[in-house]
């Protein structure tokens, strides 16, 4: 084999290796798909929407690790005829307009305030803080052995009048923790 042929084979191998490495999804691409799929495995009461035509809102509270990955995961999709809207949420009061609210692990200092502001509203709370379920967050996307594991606080979901599918619960660790702190649950 000539030098030029070997060089061509080496370049082709490097290109193939680089493309396979680039094809692997990032942590937040995977988490964006999880958030999208939660819309399929959780039932919200009609009262969770301002109107029958209202969009399905996925909010990201505070720090946003997703970039445009949530928009990519939901582009052109609907849930129960509702289009998706991705909203960046800066304060706890605005979180109540979301059906799903993601809180990055760096938002831990503000997590209790957000949960209290939601006051058992029908907002599915999700975080990638490993112990978020014990804090009252409904779904924790915990990383274990380089895999994302679901930890579900069913008490918090019930308090918010959300029904999580048994299909989702089968693959999750159930966290036995009290519901999120809040007011009277109204």
Long-range contacts (C-beta under 8 A, 24 or more apart in sequence): 26-69, 27-143, 27-148, 28-65, 28-66, 28-67, 28-69, 29-69, 29-73, 30-148, 31-66, 31-102, 31-128, 31-141, 31-148, 32-66, 32-69, 32-70, 32-72, 32-73, 33-73, 34-126, 34-141, 34-148, 34-150, 35-70, 35-73, 35-100, 35-102, 35-126, 36-70, 36-73, 36-74, 36-77, 36-84, 38-100, 38-124, 38-126, 38-139, 38-168, 39-79, 39-84, 39-99, 39-100, 40-79, 41-164, 41-165, 41-167, 41-168, 42-124, 42-157, 42-162, 42-163, 42-164, 42-165, 42-168, 43-162, 43-163, 43-165, 44-99, 44-122, 44-124, 44-162, 45-122, 45-161, 45-162, 47-122, 47-161, 48-99, 48-121, 48-122, 48-123, 48-161, 49-82, 49-99, 50-97, 53-82, 54-82, 55-82, 55-83, 55-84, 55-85, 56-80, 56-82, 56-83, 56-84, 56-85, 56-99, 57-84, 57-85, 57-86, 57-87, 57-97, 57-98, 57-99, 57-100, 58-84, 58-85, 58-86, 58-87, 58-98, 58-99, 58-100, 58-101, 58-102, 59-86, 59-87, 59-88, 59-89, 59-94, 59-95, 59-97, 59-98, 59-100, 59-101, 59-102, 60-86, 60-87, 60-88, 60-89, 60-101, 60-102, 60-104, 61-89, 61-90, 61-92, 61-95, 61-101, 61-102, 61-103, 61-104, 61-107, 61-110, 61-114, 62-89, 62-90, 62-103, 62-104, 62-106, 62-107, 62-110, 63-104, 63-106, 63-107, 64-88, 64-104, 65-104, 92-116, 92-117, 92-118, 93-117, 95-123, 96-121, 96-123, 98-123, 99-123, 99-124, 100-124, 100-126, 101-125, 101-126, 102-126, 102-127, 103-127, 103-129, 103-132, 103-137, 104-128, 105-129, 105-130, 105-132, 111-135, 111-137, 112-136, 112-181, 115-180, 115-181, 115-182, 116-180, 116-181, 116-182, 116-183, 118-160, 118-180, 118-182, 119-182, 119-183, 119-184, 119-185, 119-186, 120-159, 120-160, 120-161, 120-179, 120-180, 120-182, 120-183, 120-185, 120-186, 121-160, 122-160, 122-161, 122-162, 123-160, 124-157, 124-160, 124-162, 125-156, 125-180, 133-175, 133-177, 134-175, 134-177, 135-177, 135-180, 136-177, 136-178, 136-179, 136-180, 136-181, 137-180, 138-162, 138-164, 139-172, 140-175, 149-173, 151-175, 153-177, 153-179, 155-179, 156-180, 159-185
